[in-house]
């Protein structure tokens, strides 16, 4: 961890350049977020050693709409990452460190800022951009499209602060992040599609093994497309361990899989352990494993009553189980989280996420079909928002 932290700190803006105006060529490396009259975006230098590798800048009253992959010549005024830290409020400097920003600043307005060329974004980012464009067409509002983009490809630049506050108050903000649920649904869909397709082909095939391999591959591909967040990494590692155990016909040890996932995430990105998603994701999995062990074979009601009972038990257990950690990290707790999640979790699990994943899978083949699926998913998000607003 000390080596990773030292690498981030060592690449920060050199003190002699802090506060001075610099004319530099830079590339936009992430999707810009519009906030009021300003646009916030991430840049990297193009052949300029004065600019550190990862910089977050704001541009007030930008004369041109900034897009990912564009190369600009900008007049910048940068500073080393810093921010105030007060009890009960957002720790901006800690967030900058966790996100590995080496400098912050703003673009100085004037005629010296000019666009040089565009279209240099990687193919993966173009794929995510096309999905977001379809979401904007399918949804009736930018806010709804922002949720679709967050659920589908892990992009949150369209979501507003009011949205995040609304979802945080109702305990549903976890649904807007790519979680183990999303990865598991993608893997499950890939397994059944592969199994059904190979089963129809003539000849002898090890259909089950190939379907399991396809599910792991699909889960990994989806995690990469969604930005490889901590919950997605954890889910992929656990899924790979489970698949290997099943194929080798060994007895599964879920706690060992969770431990291995934590070790892999830590080794690949030690600073990720400072993110709230790391603590909450692994804590939730451990709690669910403990609950599943305690309730094994305890069901005595008819199936049509047992499922709602298990869902209620799950939500109540997670609410109180994660309460200390949530209060410690965010200094708040959502009182209405349980009743809202009793509607939101099934709605997202059965409607929103599957349809969004379907649109993600068929988008490059048929725009019309993808938009149709996203339109239905958008209605489910609007229904949830209506329920939340009516509380």
Short mmCIF file of the C-alpha atoms (twelve columns), coordinates in Angstrom:
data_MODEL
# 
_entry.id   MODEL 
# 
loop_
_atom_site.group_PDB 
_atom_site.id 
_atom_site.type_symbol 
_atom_site.label_atom_id 
_atom_site.label_alt_id 
_atom_site.label_comp_id 
_atom_site.label_asym_id 
_atom_site.label_seq_id 
_atom_site.Cartn_x 
_atom_site.Cartn_y 
_atom_site.Cartn_z 
_atom_site.pdbx_PDB_model_num 
ATOM 1   C CA . UNK A 1   0.000   0.000   0.000   1 
ATOM 2   C CA . UNK A 2   2.816   2.423   0.836   1 
ATOM 3   C CA . UNK A 3   4.376   1.860   -2.584  1 
ATOM 4   C CA . UNK A 4   1.054   2.539   -4.345  1 
ATOM 5   C CA . UNK A 5   0.416   5.644   -2.242  1 
ATOM 6   C CA . UNK A 6   3.960   6.875   -2.846  1 
ATOM 7   C CA . UNK A 7   3.494   6.440   -6.595  1 
ATOM 8   C CA . UNK A 8   0.354   8.610   -6.551  1 
ATOM 9   C CA . UNK A 9   1.962   11.306  -4.426  1 
ATOM 10  C CA . UNK A 10  5.207   11.226  -6.407  1 
ATOM 11  C CA . UNK A 11  3.400   12.013  -9.678  1 
ATOM 12  C CA . UNK A 12  1.643   15.090  -8.328  1 
ATOM 13  C CA . UNK A 13  2.099   18.509  -9.886  1 
ATOM 14  C CA . UNK A 14  5.515   19.972  -9.176  1 
ATOM 15  C CA . UNK A 15  5.286   22.892  -6.766  1 
ATOM 16  C CA . UNK A 16  7.008   25.365  -9.142  1 
ATOM 17  C CA . UNK A 17  4.094   25.051  -11.604 1 
ATOM 18  C CA . UNK A 18  1.311   25.417  -9.048  1 
ATOM 19  C CA . UNK A 19  -0.783  28.559  -9.486  1 
ATOM 20  C CA . UNK A 20  0.865   29.679  -12.743 1 
ATOM 21  C CA . UNK A 21  -0.895  29.812  -16.105 1 
ATOM 22  C CA . UNK A 22  0.431   27.216  -18.544 1 
ATOM 23  C CA . UNK A 23  -0.355  26.738  -22.198 1 
ATOM 24  C CA . UNK A 24  -0.392  22.992  -22.821 1 
ATOM 25  C CA . UNK A 25  -1.718  20.308  -25.124 1 
ATOM 26  C CA . UNK A 26  -3.919  17.824  -23.297 1 
ATOM 27  C CA . UNK A 27  -6.269  14.947  -24.109 1 
ATOM 28  C CA . UNK A 28  -9.705  14.479  -22.505 1 
ATOM 29  C CA . UNK A 29  -9.652  10.978  -20.998 1 
ATOM 30  C CA . UNK A 30  -13.087 10.647  -19.398 1 
ATOM 31  C CA . UNK A 31  -16.668 11.645  -20.043 1 
ATOM 32  C CA . UNK A 32  -17.131 15.317  -19.029 1 
ATOM 33  C CA . UNK A 33  -19.752 16.185  -16.437 1 
ATOM 34  C CA . UNK A 34  -21.777 19.362  -16.923 1 
ATOM 35  C CA . UNK A 35  -22.639 21.172  -13.700 1 
ATOM 36  C CA . UNK A 36  -24.452 24.483  -14.092 1 
ATOM 37  C CA . UNK A 37  -22.331 26.841  -16.179 1 
ATOM 38  C CA . UNK A 38  -19.200 24.728  -15.903 1 
ATOM 39  C CA . UNK A 39  -17.947 21.423  -17.253 1 
ATOM 40  C CA . UNK A 40  -15.642 19.173  -15.235 1 
ATOM 41  C CA . UNK A 41  -13.410 16.702  -17.050 1 
ATOM 42  C CA . UNK A 42  -10.242 14.653  -16.735 1 
ATOM 43  C CA . UNK A 43  -7.153  15.286  -18.853 1 
ATOM 44  C CA . UNK A 44  -3.707  13.850  -19.525 1 
ATOM 45  C CA . UNK A 45  -0.739  15.664  -21.102 1 
ATOM 46  C CA . UNK A 46  0.248   15.290  -24.736 1 
ATOM 47  C CA . UNK A 47  4.027   15.561  -24.778 1 
ATOM 48  C CA . UNK A 48  4.214   18.047  -21.879 1 
ATOM 49  C CA . UNK A 49  6.191   17.016  -18.788 1 
ATOM 50  C CA . UNK A 50  4.880   19.906  -16.729 1 
ATOM 51  C CA . UNK A 51  1.411   18.351  -16.589 1 
ATOM 52  C CA . UNK A 52  0.984   15.245  -14.400 1 
ATOM 53  C CA . UNK A 53  -0.644  12.096  -15.845 1 
ATOM 54  C CA . UNK A 54  -4.115  12.490  -14.293 1 
ATOM 55  C CA . UNK A 55  -5.655  15.938  -13.806 1 
ATOM 56  C CA . UNK A 56  -9.195  17.088  -12.989 1 
ATOM 57  C CA . UNK A 57  -10.112 20.521  -14.333 1 
ATOM 58  C CA . UNK A 58  -13.166 22.770  -14.571 1 
ATOM 59  C CA . UNK A 59  -14.039 25.066  -17.457 1 
ATOM 60  C CA . UNK A 60  -16.540 27.822  -16.806 1 
ATOM 61  C CA . UNK A 61  -18.647 29.020  -19.761 1 
ATOM 62  C CA . UNK A 62  -16.838 26.743  -22.194 1 
ATOM 63  C CA . UNK A 63  -17.444 27.963  -25.763 1 
ATOM 64  C CA . UNK A 64  -17.375 24.404  -27.112 1 
ATOM 65  C CA . UNK A 65  -18.849 21.148  -25.839 1 
ATOM 66  C CA . UNK A 66  -15.946 19.048  -24.584 1 
ATOM 67  C CA . UNK A 67  -15.955 15.320  -25.449 1 
ATOM 68  C CA . UNK A 68  -13.840 12.336  -24.500 1 
ATOM 69  C CA . UNK A 69  -10.919 11.703  -26.843 1 
ATOM 70  C CA . UNK A 70  -10.512 15.340  -27.913 1 
ATOM 71  C CA . UNK A 71  -7.093  16.972  -27.868 1 
ATOM 72  C CA . UNK A 72  -7.066  20.621  -26.827 1 
ATOM 73  C CA . UNK A 73  -4.539  23.364  -26.428 1 
ATOM 74  C CA . UNK A 74  -5.622  24.981  -23.171 1 
ATOM 75  C CA . UNK A 75  -4.434  27.677  -20.850 1 
ATOM 76  C CA . UNK A 76  -4.472  25.933  -17.481 1 
ATOM 77  C CA . UNK A 77  -4.025  27.056  -13.911 1 
ATOM 78  C CA . UNK A 78  -3.332  24.028  -11.730 1 
ATOM 79  C CA . UNK A 79  -2.633  23.246  -8.091  1 
ATOM 80  C CA . UNK A 80  -1.711  20.174  -6.081  1 
ATOM 81  C CA . UNK A 81  -4.701  18.136  -4.816  1 
ATOM 82  C CA . UNK A 82  -6.114  19.527  -1.603  1 
ATOM 83  C CA . UNK A 83  -9.430  20.144  0.082   1 
ATOM 84  C CA . UNK A 84  -11.054 20.918  3.402   1 
ATOM 85  C CA . UNK A 85  -11.933 18.141  5.824   1 
ATOM 86  C CA . UNK A 86  -14.643 18.746  8.422   1 
ATOM 87  C CA . UNK A 87  -16.660 16.240  10.480  1 
ATOM 88  C CA . UNK A 88  -19.840 15.143  8.759   1 
ATOM 89  C CA . UNK A 89  -18.988 16.539  5.305   1 
ATOM 90  C CA . UNK A 90  -17.419 15.131  2.163   1 
ATOM 91  C CA . UNK A 91  -13.637 14.705  2.356   1 
ATOM 92  C CA . UNK A 92  -12.648 16.043  -1.053  1 
ATOM 93  C CA . UNK A 93  -8.899  15.606  -0.649  1 
ATOM 94  C CA . UNK A 94  -9.291  11.972  0.388   1 
ATOM 95  C CA . UNK A 95  -11.507 11.393  -2.652  1 
ATOM 96  C CA . UNK A 96  -8.896  12.948  -4.956  1 
ATOM 97  C CA . UNK A 97  -6.272  10.616  -3.509  1 
ATOM 98  C CA . UNK A 98  -8.491  7.513   -3.873  1 
ATOM 99  C CA . UNK A 99  -9.190  8.437   -7.487  1 
ATOM 100 C CA . UNK A 100 -5.445  8.995   -8.071  1 
ATOM 101 C CA . UNK A 101 -5.657  12.585  -9.296  1 
ATOM 102 C CA . UNK A 102 -2.296  14.313  -9.405  1 
ATOM 103 C CA . UNK A 103 -3.578  17.875  -9.796  1 
ATOM 104 C CA . UNK A 104 -6.746  19.943  -9.988  1 
ATOM 105 C CA . UNK A 105 -7.429  23.294  -11.560 1 
ATOM 106 C CA . UNK A 106 -9.374  25.203  -14.157 1 
ATOM 107 C CA . UNK A 107 -9.175  26.445  -17.712 1 
ATOM 108 C CA . UNK A 108 -8.447  30.168  -18.053 1 
ATOM 109 C CA . UNK A 109 -11.020 31.651  -20.414 1 
ATOM 110 C CA . UNK A 110 -9.805  33.308  -23.590 1 
ATOM 111 C CA . UNK A 111 -8.992  32.907  -27.253 1 
ATOM 112 C CA . UNK A 112 -5.868  30.858  -26.599 1 
ATOM 113 C CA . UNK A 113 -7.977  27.738  -25.950 1 
ATOM 114 C CA . UNK A 114 -8.566  25.791  -29.140 1 
ATOM 115 C CA . UNK A 115 -9.569  22.308  -30.220 1 
ATOM 116 C CA . UNK A 116 -6.810  20.552  -32.156 1 
ATOM 117 C CA . UNK A 117 -8.405  17.231  -33.077 1 
ATOM 118 C CA . UNK A 118 -10.911 14.668  -31.826 1 
ATOM 119 C CA . UNK A 119 -11.677 10.968  -32.110 1 
ATOM 120 C CA . UNK A 120 -8.683  9.667   -30.143 1 
ATOM 121 C CA . UNK A 121 -10.722 7.838   -27.481 1 
ATOM 122 C CA . UNK A 122 -10.251 4.033   -27.217 1 
ATOM 123 C CA . UNK A 123 -12.796 1.741   -28.867 1 
ATOM 124 C CA . UNK A 124 -14.133 0.727   -25.465 1 
ATOM 125 C CA . UNK A 125 -15.029 4.332   -24.679 1 
ATOM 126 C CA . UNK A 126 -16.723 4.699   -28.066 1 
ATOM 127 C CA . UNK A 127 -18.778 1.606   -27.235 1 
ATOM 128 C CA . UNK A 128 -19.837 3.120   -23.892 1 
ATOM 129 C CA . UNK A 129 -20.593 6.417   -25.608 1 
ATOM 130 C CA . UNK A 130 -22.875 4.733   -28.150 1 
ATOM 131 C CA . UNK A 131 -24.763 2.975   -25.348 1 
ATOM 132 C CA . UNK A 132 -25.230 6.292   -23.544 1 
ATOM 133 C CA . UNK A 133 -26.547 7.881   -26.741 1 
ATOM 134 C CA . UNK A 134 -29.158 5.104   -27.045 1 
ATOM 135 C CA . UNK A 135 -30.126 5.629   -23.397 1 
ATOM 136 C CA . UNK A 136 -30.682 9.336   -24.044 1 
ATOM 137 C CA . UNK A 137 -32.957 8.478   -26.963 1 
ATOM 138 C CA . UNK A 138 -34.927 5.862   -25.021 1 
ATOM 139 C CA . UNK A 139 -35.436 7.805   -21.783 1 
ATOM 140 C CA . UNK A 140 -37.818 10.681  -21.315 1 
ATOM 141 C CA . UNK A 141 -35.321 12.642  -19.205 1 
ATOM 142 C CA . UNK A 142 -31.572 13.020  -18.868 1 
ATOM 143 C CA . UNK A 143 -31.829 11.860  -15.246 1 
ATOM 144 C CA . UNK A 144 -33.359 8.532   -16.270 1 
ATOM 145 C CA . UNK A 145 -30.790 8.139   -19.043 1 
ATOM 146 C CA . UNK A 146 -28.108 8.764   -16.424 1 
ATOM 147 C CA . UNK A 147 -29.345 5.802   -14.370 1 
ATOM 148 C CA . UNK A 148 -29.394 3.586   -17.488 1 
ATOM 149 C CA . UNK A 149 -25.813 4.601   -18.297 1 
ATOM 150 C CA . UNK A 150 -24.749 3.918   -14.697 1 
ATOM 151 C CA . UNK A 151 -26.438 0.508   -14.631 1 
ATOM 152 C CA . UNK A 152 -25.320 -0.479  -18.129 1 
ATOM 153 C CA . UNK A 153 -21.751 0.750   -18.568 1 
ATOM 154 C CA . UNK A 154 -20.836 2.316   -15.220 1 
ATOM 155 C CA . UNK A 155 -20.972 5.943   -16.422 1 
ATOM 156 C CA . UNK A 156 -22.335 8.434   -13.902 1 
ATOM 157 C CA . UNK A 157 -21.607 11.754  -15.574 1 
ATOM 158 C CA . UNK A 158 -25.281 12.292  -16.475 1 
ATOM 159 C CA . UNK A 159 -26.552 11.801  -12.938 1 
ATOM 160 C CA . UNK A 160 -27.204 14.961  -10.931 1 
ATOM 161 C CA . UNK A 161 -26.432 15.766  -7.321  1 
ATOM 162 C CA . UNK A 162 -30.178 15.857  -6.559  1 
ATOM 163 C CA . UNK A 163 -30.481 12.297  -7.845  1 
ATOM 164 C CA . UNK A 164 -27.636 11.036  -5.681  1 
ATOM 165 C CA . UNK A 165 -29.106 12.769  -2.629  1 
ATOM 166 C CA . UNK A 166 -32.528 11.289  -3.332  1 
ATOM 167 C CA . UNK A 167 -31.189 7.769   -3.739  1 
ATOM 168 C CA . UNK A 168 -28.926 8.119   -0.692  1 
ATOM 169 C CA . UNK A 169 -31.815 9.225   1.528   1 
ATOM 170 C CA . UNK A 170 -33.880 6.208   0.442   1 
ATOM 171 C CA . UNK A 171 -30.993 3.725   0.580   1 
ATOM 172 C CA . UNK A 172 -31.148 2.858   -3.118  1 
ATOM 173 C CA . UNK A 173 -27.877 4.393   -4.331  1 
ATOM 174 C CA . UNK A 174 -26.299 0.913   -4.336  1 
ATOM 175 C CA . UNK A 175 -28.558 0.003   -7.264  1 
ATOM 176 C CA . UNK A 176 -26.949 2.701   -9.421  1 
ATOM 177 C CA . UNK A 177 -23.500 1.129   -9.149  1 
ATOM 178 C CA . UNK A 178 -22.270 -1.948  -10.981 1 
ATOM 179 C CA . UNK A 179 -22.510 -4.577  -8.254  1 
ATOM 180 C CA . UNK A 180 -22.223 -8.319  -7.920  1 
ATOM 181 C CA . UNK A 181 -25.897 -8.531  -8.856  1 
ATOM 182 C CA . UNK A 182 -25.250 -7.034  -12.285 1 
ATOM 183 C CA . UNK A 183 -22.242 -9.258  -12.948 1 
ATOM 184 C CA . UNK A 184 -24.101 -12.365 -11.760 1 
ATOM 185 C CA . UNK A 185 -27.074 -11.628 -14.020 1 
ATOM 186 C CA . UNK A 186 -24.756 -11.152 -17.010 1 
ATOM 187 C CA . UNK A 187 -23.008 -14.447 -16.242 1 
ATOM 188 C CA . UNK A 188 -26.302 -16.286 -15.750 1 
ATOM 189 C CA . UNK A 189 -27.686 -15.021 -19.053 1 
ATOM 190 C CA . UNK A 190 -24.492 -16.035 -20.873 1 
ATOM 191 C CA . UNK A 191 -24.638 -19.504 -19.316 1 
ATOM 192 C CA . UNK A 192 -28.224 -20.223 -20.405 1 
ATOM 193 C CA . UNK A 193 -27.800 -18.749 -23.892 1 
ATOM 194 C CA . UNK A 194 -24.594 -20.722 -24.490 1 
ATOM 195 C CA . UNK A 195 -26.065 -23.914 -23.054 1 
ATOM 196 C CA . UNK A 196 -29.206 -23.641 -25.208 1 
ATOM 197 C CA . UNK A 197 -27.280 -22.757 -28.375 1 
ATOM 198 C CA . UNK A 198 -24.683 -25.524 -28.065 1 
ATOM 199 C CA . UNK A 199 -27.370 -28.021 -27.155 1 
ATOM 200 C CA . UNK A 200 -28.976 -27.499 -30.549 1 
ATOM 201 C CA . UNK A 201 -25.769 -28.122 -32.488 1 
ATOM 202 C CA . UNK A 202 -25.065 -31.620 -33.858 1 
ATOM 203 C CA . UNK A 203 -22.149 -33.658 -32.567 1 
ATOM 204 C CA . UNK A 204 -20.712 -34.244 -29.149 1 
ATOM 205 C CA . UNK A 205 -19.861 -31.201 -27.056 1 
ATOM 206 C CA . UNK A 206 -19.060 -30.656 -23.428 1 
ATOM 207 C CA . UNK A 207 -21.939 -28.213 -23.277 1 
ATOM 208 C CA . UNK A 208 -21.902 -27.626 -19.526 1 
ATOM 209 C CA . UNK A 209 -18.185 -26.834 -19.367 1 
ATOM 210 C CA . UNK A 210 -18.358 -24.466 -22.332 1 
ATOM 211 C CA . UNK A 211 -21.403 -22.714 -20.872 1 
ATOM 212 C CA . UNK A 212 -19.621 -22.195 -17.551 1 
ATOM 213 C CA . UNK A 213 -16.551 -20.817 -19.346 1 
ATOM 214 C CA . UNK A 214 -18.763 -18.498 -21.397 1 
ATOM 215 C CA . UNK A 215 -20.453 -17.196 -18.253 1 
ATOM 216 C CA . UNK A 216 -17.095 -16.308 -16.682 1 
ATOM 217 C CA . UNK A 217 -15.895 -14.684 -19.904 1 
ATOM 218 C CA . UNK A 218 -19.087 -12.655 -20.216 1 
ATOM 219 C CA . UNK A 219 -18.856 -11.546 -16.577 1 
ATOM 220 C CA . UNK A 220 -15.266 -10.394 -17.121 1 
ATOM 221 C CA . UNK A 221 -16.171 -8.554  -20.339 1 
ATOM 222 C CA . UNK A 222 -19.064 -6.793  -18.633 1 
ATOM 223 C CA . UNK A 223 -16.869 -5.819  -15.671 1 
ATOM 224 C CA . UNK A 224 -14.330 -4.285  -18.088 1 
ATOM 225 C CA . UNK A 225 -17.038 -2.395  -19.987 1 
ATOM 226 C CA . UNK A 226 -18.485 -1.081  -16.723 1 
ATOM 227 C CA . UNK A 227 -15.146 0.336   -15.560 1 
ATOM 228 C CA . UNK A 228 -13.875 -2.489  -13.312 1 
ATOM 229 C CA . UNK A 229 -15.227 -1.108  -10.060 1 
ATOM 230 C CA . UNK A 230 -14.386 -2.858  -6.802  1 
ATOM 231 C CA . UNK A 231 -17.712 -4.767  -6.525  1 
ATOM 232 C CA . UNK A 232 -17.364 -5.930  -10.139 1 
ATOM 233 C CA . UNK A 233 -13.802 -7.137  -9.570  1 
ATOM 234 C CA . UNK A 234 -14.879 -8.966  -6.443  1 
ATOM 235 C CA . UNK A 235 -17.785 -10.626 -8.257  1 
ATOM 236 C CA . UNK A 236 -15.626 -11.751 -11.207 1 
ATOM 237 C CA . UNK A 237 -12.993 -13.331 -8.959  1 
ATOM 238 C CA . UNK A 238 -15.627 -15.124 -6.862  1 
ATOM 239 C CA . UNK A 239 -17.399 -16.306 -9.994  1 
ATOM 240 C CA . UNK A 240 -14.149 -17.613 -11.481 1 
ATOM 241 C CA . UNK A 241 -13.362 -19.492 -8.265  1 
ATOM 242 C CA . UNK A 242 -16.865 -20.946 -8.146  1 
ATOM 243 C CA . UNK A 243 -16.673 -22.009 -11.818 1 
ATOM 244 C CA . UNK A 244 -13.301 -23.679 -11.298 1 
ATOM 245 C CA . UNK A 245 -14.611 -25.487 -8.226  1 
ATOM 246 C CA . UNK A 246 -17.694 -26.734 -10.067 1 
ATOM 247 C CA . UNK A 247 -15.723 -27.921 -13.092 1 
ATOM 248 C CA . UNK A 248 -13.236 -29.760 -10.875 1 
ATOM 249 C CA . UNK A 249 -16.127 -31.260 -8.887  1 
ATOM 250 C CA . UNK A 250 -14.807 -29.986 -5.591  1 
ATOM 251 C CA . UNK A 251 -16.737 -28.790 -2.573  1 
ATOM 252 C CA . UNK A 252 -17.166 -25.027 -2.572  1 
ATOM 253 C CA . UNK A 253 -15.920 -22.824 0.249   1 
ATOM 254 C CA . UNK A 254 -17.635 -19.424 -0.191  1 
ATOM 255 C CA . UNK A 255 -15.624 -17.740 2.568   1 
ATOM 256 C CA . UNK A 256 -12.372 -18.786 0.884   1 
ATOM 257 C CA . UNK A 257 -13.629 -17.329 -2.398  1 
ATOM 258 C CA . UNK A 258 -14.426 -14.015 -0.683  1 
ATOM 259 C CA . UNK A 259 -10.993 -13.954 0.961   1 
ATOM 260 C CA . UNK A 260 -9.251  -14.680 -2.336  1 
ATOM 261 C CA . UNK A 261 -11.232 -11.924 -4.053  1 
ATOM 262 C CA . UNK A 262 -10.190 -9.442  -1.354  1 
ATOM 263 C CA . UNK A 263 -6.532  -10.434 -1.746  1 
ATOM 264 C CA . UNK A 264 -6.684  -10.122 -5.554  1 
ATOM 265 C CA . UNK A 265 -8.327  -6.687  -5.390  1 
ATOM 266 C CA . UNK A 266 -5.752  -5.532  -2.837  1 
ATOM 267 C CA . UNK A 267 -2.764  -6.775  -4.835  1 
ATOM 268 C CA . UNK A 268 -3.959  -5.264  -8.119  1 
ATOM 269 C CA . UNK A 269 -4.992  -1.930  -6.601  1 
ATOM 270 C CA . UNK A 270 -4.120  -1.388  -2.920  1 
ATOM 271 C CA . UNK A 271 -5.660  2.092   -2.872  1 
ATOM 272 C CA . UNK A 272 -9.028  0.565   -3.800  1 
ATOM 273 C CA . UNK A 273 -9.277  -0.641  -0.210  1 
ATOM 274 C CA . UNK A 274 -9.832  2.992   0.827   1 
ATOM 275 C CA . UNK A 275 -13.009 3.266   -1.235  1 
ATOM 276 C CA . UNK A 276 -16.374 2.849   0.511   1 
ATOM 277 C CA . UNK A 277 -17.362 0.287   -2.119  1 
ATOM 278 C CA . UNK A 278 -14.629 -2.074  -0.917  1 
ATOM 279 C CA . UNK A 279 -15.822 -2.184  2.686   1 
ATOM 280 C CA . UNK A 280 -19.523 -2.255  1.879   1 
ATOM 281 C CA . UNK A 281 -19.234 -4.815  -0.919  1 
ATOM 282 C CA . UNK A 282 -17.231 -7.368  1.029   1 
ATOM 283 C CA . UNK A 283 -19.144 -6.763  4.257   1 
ATOM 284 C CA . UNK A 284 -22.463 -7.370  2.480   1 
ATOM 285 C CA . UNK A 285 -21.219 -10.628 0.963   1 
ATOM 286 C CA . UNK A 286 -19.934 -11.908 4.312   1 
ATOM 287 C CA . UNK A 287 -23.248 -11.029 5.980   1 
ATOM 288 C CA . UNK A 288 -25.218 -12.803 3.247   1 
ATOM 289 C CA . UNK A 289 -23.056 -15.916 3.537   1 
ATOM 290 C CA . UNK A 290 -23.589 -15.986 7.305   1 
ATOM 291 C CA . UNK A 291 -27.330 -15.531 6.876   1 
ATOM 292 C CA . UNK A 292 -27.518 -18.258 4.224   1 
ATOM 293 C CA . UNK A 293 -25.699 -20.673 6.529   1 
ATOM 294 C CA . UNK A 294 -28.011 -19.920 9.437   1 
ATOM 295 C CA . UNK A 295 -31.166 -20.277 7.334   1 
ATOM 296 C CA . UNK A 296 -30.114 -23.406 5.453   1 
ATOM 297 C CA . UNK A 297 -33.009 -25.855 5.522   1 
ATOM 298 C CA . UNK A 298 -35.101 -23.551 7.735   1 
ATOM 299 C CA . UNK A 299 -37.886 -22.860 5.225   1 
ATOM 300 C CA . UNK A 300 -41.291 -24.244 6.245   1 
ATOM 301 C CA . UNK A 301 -43.728 -22.030 4.339   1 
ATOM 302 C CA . UNK A 302 -45.139 -22.575 0.837   1 
ATOM 303 C CA . UNK A 303 -42.849 -21.314 -1.928  1 
ATOM 304 C CA . UNK A 304 -45.130 -18.418 -2.826  1 
ATOM 305 C CA . UNK A 305 -44.796 -17.173 0.760   1 
ATOM 306 C CA . UNK A 306 -41.204 -18.267 1.361   1 
ATOM 307 C CA . UNK A 307 -39.726 -15.976 -1.320  1 
ATOM 308 C CA . UNK A 308 -41.261 -12.730 0.030   1 
ATOM 309 C CA . UNK A 309 -40.274 -13.796 3.529   1 
ATOM 310 C CA . UNK A 310 -36.663 -14.368 2.480   1 
ATOM 311 C CA . UNK A 311 -36.545 -11.016 0.663   1 
ATOM 312 C CA . UNK A 312 -37.871 -9.205  3.742   1 
ATOM 313 C CA . UNK A 313 -35.416 -11.041 5.996   1 
ATOM 314 C CA . UNK A 314 -32.568 -10.212 3.628   1 
ATOM 315 C CA . UNK A 315 -33.333 -6.487  3.512   1 
ATOM 316 C CA . UNK A 316 -33.834 -6.137  7.254   1 
ATOM 317 C CA . UNK A 317 -30.678 -8.116  7.952   1 
ATOM 318 C CA . UNK A 318 -28.584 -6.063  5.533   1 
ATOM 319 C CA . UNK A 319 -30.023 -2.808  6.858   1 
ATOM 320 C CA . UNK A 320 -29.047 -3.504  10.463  1 
ATOM 321 C CA . UNK A 321 -25.912 -5.476  9.568   1 
ATOM 322 C CA . UNK A 322 -24.436 -2.651  7.472   1 
ATOM 323 C CA . UNK A 323 -25.778 0.136   9.694   1 
ATOM 324 C CA . UNK A 324 -22.572 0.661   11.739  1 
ATOM 325 C CA . UNK A 325 -20.357 0.657   8.644   1 
ATOM 326 C CA . UNK A 326 -22.700 2.927   6.672   1 
ATOM 327 C CA . UNK A 327 -22.957 5.414   9.528   1 
ATOM 328 C CA . UNK A 328 -19.172 5.389   9.968   1 
ATOM 329 C CA . UNK A 329 -18.436 6.010   6.276   1 
ATOM 330 C CA . UNK A 330 -21.236 8.381   5.279   1 
ATOM 331 C CA . UNK A 331 -22.275 9.824   8.674   1 
ATOM 332 C CA . UNK A 332 -25.901 9.063   7.859   1 
ATOM 333 C CA . UNK A 333 -28.401 6.244   7.672   1 
ATOM 334 C CA . UNK A 334 -31.458 5.721   5.448   1 
ATOM 335 C CA . UNK A 335 -34.434 5.003   7.711   1 
ATOM 336 C CA . UNK A 336 -36.759 4.084   4.831   1 
ATOM 337 C CA . UNK A 337 -34.177 1.846   3.121   1 
ATOM 338 C CA . UNK A 338 -35.967 -1.424  3.911   1 
ATOM 339 C CA . UNK A 339 -39.464 -0.629  2.551   1 
ATOM 340 C CA . UNK A 340 -38.053 1.115   -0.520  1 
ATOM 341 C CA . UNK A 341 -35.633 -1.716  -1.307  1 
ATOM 342 C CA . UNK A 342 -38.430 -4.285  -0.997  1 
ATOM 343 C CA . UNK A 343 -39.774 -2.728  -4.193  1 
ATOM 344 C CA . UNK A 344 -36.544 -1.462  -5.764  1 
ATOM 345 C CA . UNK A 345 -34.430 -4.624  -5.553  1 
ATOM 346 C CA . UNK A 346 -36.939 -6.968  -7.287  1 
ATOM 347 C CA . UNK A 347 -37.745 -4.260  -9.851  1 
ATOM 348 C CA . UNK A 348 -34.096 -3.739  -10.750 1 
ATOM 349 C CA . UNK A 349 -33.236 -7.453  -10.549 1 
ATOM 350 C CA . UNK A 350 -36.109 -8.669  -12.728 1 
ATOM 351 C CA . UNK A 351 -36.725 -5.730  -15.074 1 
ATOM 352 C CA . UNK A 352 -34.213 -2.877  -15.145 1 
ATOM 353 C CA . UNK A 353 -30.892 -4.718  -15.096 1 
ATOM 354 C CA . UNK A 354 -31.833 -7.657  -17.416 1 
ATOM 355 C CA . UNK A 355 -33.313 -5.319  -20.034 1 
ATOM 356 C CA . UNK A 356 -30.342 -2.961  -19.802 1 
ATOM 357 C CA . UNK A 357 -27.927 -5.861  -20.205 1 
ATOM 358 C CA . UNK A 358 -29.959 -7.100  -23.150 1 
ATOM 359 C CA . UNK A 359 -29.701 -3.697  -24.790 1 
ATOM 360 C CA . UNK A 360 -25.976 -3.694  -24.122 1 
ATOM 361 C CA . UNK A 361 -25.625 -7.092  -25.821 1 
ATOM 362 C CA . UNK A 362 -27.689 -6.347  -28.946 1 
ATOM 363 C CA . UNK A 363 -26.880 -2.659  -29.347 1 
ATOM 364 C CA . UNK A 364 -24.193 -3.169  -31.986 1 
ATOM 365 C CA . UNK A 365 -26.507 -5.454  -33.980 1 
ATOM 366 C CA . UNK A 366 -29.798 -3.571  -33.810 1 
ATOM 367 C CA . UNK A 367 -30.223 -0.012  -32.603 1 
ATOM 368 C CA . UNK A 368 -34.007 -0.286  -32.746 1 
ATOM 369 C CA . UNK A 369 -34.148 -3.379  -30.529 1 
ATOM 370 C CA . UNK A 370 -31.675 -1.918  -28.035 1 
ATOM 371 C CA . UNK A 371 -33.639 1.320   -27.763 1 
ATOM 372 C CA . UNK A 372 -36.871 -0.655  -27.322 1 
ATOM 373 C CA . UNK A 373 -35.376 -2.615  -24.418 1 
ATOM 374 C CA . UNK A 374 -33.940 0.544   -22.885 1 
ATOM 375 C CA . UNK A 375 -37.300 2.276   -23.185 1 
ATOM 376 C CA . UNK A 376 -38.945 -0.420  -21.050 1 
ATOM 377 C CA . UNK A 377 -36.058 -0.287  -18.563 1 
ATOM 378 C CA . UNK A 378 -36.444 3.490   -18.399 1 
ATOM 379 C CA . UNK A 379 -40.122 3.103   -17.477 1 
ATOM 380 C CA . UNK A 380 -39.146 0.911   -14.539 1 
ATOM 381 C CA . UNK A 381 -36.715 3.597   -13.342 1 
ATOM 382 C CA . UNK A 382 -39.419 6.248   -13.707 1 
ATOM 383 C CA . UNK A 383 -41.779 4.045   -11.668 1 
ATOM 384 C CA . UNK A 384 -39.209 3.761   -8.880  1 
ATOM 385 C CA . UNK A 385 -38.619 7.519   -8.930  1 
ATOM 386 C CA . UNK A 386 -42.362 8.096   -8.718  1 
ATOM 387 C CA . UNK A 387 -42.576 5.797   -5.708  1 
ATOM 388 C CA . UNK A 388 -39.638 7.543   -4.002  1 
ATOM 389 C CA . UNK A 389 -41.013 11.020  -4.700  1 
ATOM 390 C CA . UNK A 390 -44.412 10.004  -3.323  1 
ATOM 391 C CA . UNK A 391 -43.010 8.962   0.041   1 
# 
